[in-house]
Amino acid sequence: MRFLKKIYNDSLVKNFFYLMMTNLLNLILGFFFWIIVARYYSPDEVGTTSAILSSMSLISMISTLGFHTAFIFYLPRDRINANRIINSCITSSIVASLVFSFIFILGINIWAPVLRSIFNDLKFVILFATVTTVTTISAHISSAFIAGRRSSFHMTKEILFGFFKILPLQMFSVFGAIGIFMAWGIGVMIAVAVGFFLLSLVWKGYLPALMLDSIIKSMAGYSVGNYLAEIFYTLPRLVLPIMIVNLVSAESTGFFYIAMMVGGLLYGIPQSISNSLLAESSDGGELWHKVKKSIKLNAVILFPGVIFFVFFGKFVLNIFNPLYAENASTTLLILTIASLPVSINTLFTAVRNVQKRVSSVIKINAGIAVLTLAFAFPLSRSSGIEGAAFAFLAANSLAAIVVIYKMKNLVHNNENS
């Protein structure tokens, strides 16, 4: 009981567990979502939808303009102006999301010509732009919860999203690939509606409104830096499915997407710890004490997860559909091993964000993105989705070697100072 009380009173650990539980519940609900999809939709429809969802996620991530990371750093330091900061950032991102959505749609023949037939329908164009915009807003709401140290509200919002996107799946199967996207959109819209209500409980007096306040200028430098870093960080995981659908097949994209989604639980461990570390940094204190605690926590949670997926990954994929176990088990194994260097890189970038050394974050994420895509183009053509997964592993491993060297120097300099 004393041990549990100690954990509850440690806000870094408590926030991490809420964030990690959110990832776990997302995965469980994601299992049910994709199991139902695999039963009622063809692998080709799953592959097409995964390319659409990857495109939407990429646009949404770009449209956050880096503000969602800046929220975690700045909101705890300026609670008085939280209302103005949140609404101004959300308004900016709504505009950006609509602009980037229509740029993507207008250039569909360049980015993903295999999706051209779907985007020829005006109703789907409107649906795509709407869901993308709402998804962008959802990211900001989650960051505002984390910044306010109410990660439990983030978990609540994500559970609602996971649950409500499952409900209409069977009914929407008559629409094919578009039906999956429609169900996804319903889930995120309900989650955001509830999220706005919960925001008023975290940041007292908050009311949603469209505004562009000059207060966000003070966040510009930090936001722009993290904006670029976030783009590079997310780019490989979102571009790889689009690359596979163009170079291999829509069916193979479905297999890769499911493997990456399952492996994403492991990537979520260091990311959750990093977000908690960044939020905790607002209190000052011993940074390196918190960093060491974060590294130990990452190791204790990550290693058992890696061992589980190494031995039981094929079984997990079989739950979705035997086709996924047959075609994506090697890919999942490679992506599982990749979680080790990914965790090193993620924790290092968190340290640099706390130190406001955003340029280092940009460099490491850019290096990983460039190497991943450079390796993936020839490897995916010759070895399919296994080649794409190996490209992701190789790029993160090379970056981790550099990061370990830099981290050793940082610790050494800190001990001597």
Secondary structure, 3 states (H helix, E strand, C coil): CHHHHHHHHCHHHHHHHHHHHHHHHHHHHHHHHHHHHHHHCCHHHHHHHHHHHHHHHHHHHHHCCCHHHHHHHHHHHCHHHHHHHHHHHHHHHHHHHHHHHHHHHHCHHHHCHHHHHHHCCHHHHHHHHHHHHHHHHHHHHHHHHHHCCCHHHHHHHHHHHHHHHHCCCCHHHHHCHHHHHHHHHHHHHHHHHHHHHHHHHHCCCCCCCCCCCHHHHHHHHHHHHHHHHHHHHHHHHHHHHHHHHHHCCHHHHHHHHHHHHHHHHHHHHHHHHHHHHHHHHHHCCCHHHHHHHHHHHHHHHHHHHHHHHHHHHHHHHHHHCHHHHHHHHHHHHHHHHHHHHHHHHHHHHHHHHHCCCHHHHHHHHHHHHHHHHHHHHHHHHHHHHHHHHHHHHHHHHHHHHHHHHHHHHHHHHHHHC
